[in-house]
Amino acid sequence: MFPACFQLLSLHYIAADVRHLCMGQHLLQWNTYVKLMNTKLVCKTKEFAMKSFQDILFTNFS
């Protein structure tokens, strides 16, 4: 369901980051989140994954 790189990240950590980034902005539905992870994110490390994830959110939902 998730790309292998996302096994590096805790789902709780991701969910908390989504709530933080989306507070007062567009709320991200889980299916949309999964689609973003599956289609737009290529990562090799935890730090790169989270940076890319934040870039995707800010680009598409800010």
Contacts in CASP RR format, 6 or more apart in sequence:
PFRMAT RR
TARGET T0000
AUTHOR 0000-0000-0000
METHOD contacts of the structure
MODEL  1
MFPACFQLLSLHYIAADVRHLCMGQHLLQWNTYVKLMNTKLVCKTKEFAM
KSFQDILFTNFS
1 34 0 8 1.000
2 34 0 8 1.000
2 37 0 8 1.000
2 38 0 8 1.000
3 37 0 8 1.000
3 38 0 8 1.000
3 41 0 8 1.000
3 43 0 8 1.000
5 41 0 8 1.000
5 42 0 8 1.000
5 43 0 8 1.000
5 44 0 8 1.000
5 45 0 8 1.000
5 49 0 8 1.000
6 14 0 8 1.000
6 37 0 8 1.000
6 41 0 8 1.000
6 43 0 8 1.000
6 49 0 8 1.000
8 45 0 8 1.000
8 46 0 8 1.000
8 49 0 8 1.000
9 46 0 8 1.000
9 49 0 8 1.000
9 50 0 8 1.000
14 53 0 8 1.000
17 50 0 8 1.000
17 53 0 8 1.000
17 54 0 8 1.000
18 28 0 8 1.000
18 33 0 8 1.000
18 57 0 8 1.000
21 54 0 8 1.000
21 57 0 8 1.000
21 58 0 8 1.000
21 61 0 8 1.000
22 28 0 8 1.000
22 57 0 8 1.000
22 61 0 8 1.000
25 61 0 8 1.000
25 62 0 8 1.000
26 61 0 8 1.000
28 57 0 8 1.000
28 61 0 8 1.000
36 53 0 8 1.000
36 56 0 8 1.000
36 57 0 8 1.000
36 60 0 8 1.000
37 53 0 8 1.000
40 52 0 8 1.000
40 56 0 8 1.000
41 49 0 8 1.000
41 52 0 8 1.000
41 53 0 8 1.000
41 56 0 8 1.000
42 52 0 8 1.000
43 49 0 8 1.000
43 52 0 8 1.000
END
